[in-house]
Amino acid sequence: MTFRIDQVPTAQGLVLRISGRLSMEDLNVVRTALGGRRVVAIELAEVELVDRDTVQLLAQTEAEGIELRSCPAYIREWITKQRECS
């Protein structure tokens, strides 16, 4: 496993703090974490590398109302381009 997910409870709900490298093979673990308690945000400050499938999942979760915190600029730009192409 090349990534880590920490679940941080807050008064508003759960924040998922993700670090490391995420790829298509890891997304089922991320989806499982998203399916638990009410997730209000995903903290991305320590994410090093993502692939196209990960960007699609992040764009989808943001569209569903989950905040993407400390999103690296290259990921934010990729999400924006992904939305423009959809």
N, C-alpha and C positions, 0 to 999 in steps of 0.2 A: 504494500500500500504506500503510495507516494504522497498522500495527503492526510489531513487530520480534520475532524469536525468536533468542536467543543460546543456543547449546548449550555448557554448562559441564560438562566431565568431572570426576567425583569418583571416589574409590576405590570407592564403592558402585554407581556407574552414572552416567548422564547426567542433568543437571538442565536443564530448559528454562526460560530466563528470558524471559518475555513482557512486552512493554511496548506501550502505545498502546491503540488501539480495535480490538476484534474483532467481526466480524459473520459471518453465514452464508457470505458470499462468501470469507472467509479460512480457513474450517475445513479445506479440503483441504490447505493448507500446514501447518496444525497437525497434522492426521492423518499427513501424511508425516513430520514431525519425530518424532511418537510412534512411528512404525514402524521407526525406525532402531535404533541401539544401545539397550541396556536403559535405559529412562527410569525414574528412581526418584522424581522430583519435578518439579512445575511451580511456578516462582516467579512470583507474581502481584502483587507489591508495586507495580509500575509500570503496571498495567493501568488505563486510564482509564474505559473503557466497554465493555460487552458486550451482546449481544442474547440472546434466548431460546434460540436454537440453540447458542450458545456455552456457555450455562449447562448445557444438556443434555449436551454433550460433556464439560464439566468434571465433572459429576456421574457420568457413566459412567466416566471415567478414574479418578476417586477410588474408585469401587466396585470397580474392577479392581486396586486396591492402589497407585496412584500418589498420592503425597502432594501436596496443594495447600498450598504455603507462602505465608505473608504474604497470605492471601486477604482482599481488602477485605470489610468487614462486609456491604455490600449484596449482594455476590456470594454470600457464605456463606449469608445469609438466603434468597436466591433458590434456591440449591441445596437447602437444607433444605425449602423449600416444594415444590419440584419433586419431591423424594422422597416427601413426604407425599401428593401427588396421584397418584403412580404406583402 
